[in-house]
Amino acid sequence: MYFDELDLSDDILDALDAMHFETCTPIQEQAIPIVLEGHDLLGVAQTGTGKTAAYLLPTIDLLSHSQSAGKVRCVVMVPTHELAQQIDRQLQGFSYYLSISSIAIHGGNDGKEFARQQQAIKSGADILIATPGRLLAHMKMGYVDLSGVEHFILDEADRMLDMGFYDDIAQIASKLPKERQTLMFSATMPTKIQKLANTILQNPVEVKLAVSRPTEKIDQSAIVCYENQKTPLLRRLFKTTYCERVIVFVASKLKVKELTRDLKRTGWSVAEMHSDLEQAQRETVMNDFRSGRIDILITTDIVARGIDIDDITMVVNYDVPHEAEDYVHRIGRTARAGAGGKAVTMVSERDIRRFRYIEQFLGYEVRKEEVPADYGKTPSYDCKTSHGKKSDAPRDKKSQRPASKRRFYRRKKGNSATE
């Protein structure tokens, strides 16, 4: 479907045309009409399907129909500082021809930035994009007026709950007008997400897209090895394949720190990313990685979703993720914007059962890399050898404006507005 087939204003269509967005993704095609009709929405779709545009486009369209000076009219809750900034940038593009103001509220900045956020909140930005903890910090100081909120949006709700924000979200929701539209988006639908949805949504329409399989442009493989062989094999991987624009996903903060130290000692251009870093440090690391000053980023799942970097050459799962969906999210950092990429997963003897489950989800067996004999004996890739422990099984889970284009780029094939 094309965007001009939806009931969006000419102002928004002009902005989409300037951004070269023409066709809707499935989540946009299904969600935008529902939001425009004023319904609450529960959307289940993985990262990269375009859900940011699915809620931003209809919301700014609805906001543009009226004015409410000095009031916050929409609150968008997100799990991380990086995602808040990314959504704010997208919002500025989508609302280029509209008088819609926005501000991103997040932690990890200095006193001047906090004061700027404070002033913007008092002035009443139309759309407030915030992490739960930082918004609550402002609310406790007594100057946040949420009485004019018409739209409440939760993006990556499952990730926010994984990070322990359930009570924060419930507290913020309790301060909002009961008469509002609430939209909730999540990549997965565990019990805790359903519980939250039952609490804050009113007769929602549900839109669920099945988690798509990874693109064929990702060359997937696995290295079956013992835990103490992982780091030597990782160094070999960098020497024989890619060593630039690489993300390595590790299970814990401690292992991130240890692996980063080890690789730095052997001369690799490496940086670490995890929740122990101050926000300013995290921002510096991401900027250095984007600019190419850092070749290899070692990280926990903090950047597995919602980070827009198009030219990652390889993703390495140093540890097998717990969920099949997380595997898809992780390796989806590569082969973006039409490019190819490589994804390698290091499977220890303890994780064979879990990786078998991921292969079942994918519907095919991932190619196994041959380990050179000088690295020693490796485990047999046999589900029965994975200790048979239940705990090893995966858990359930404003320039020159173009003429209005309501006829809108008919009808050559074009881009879609993905995240």
Disulfide bonds with the S-S distance in Angstrom:
none
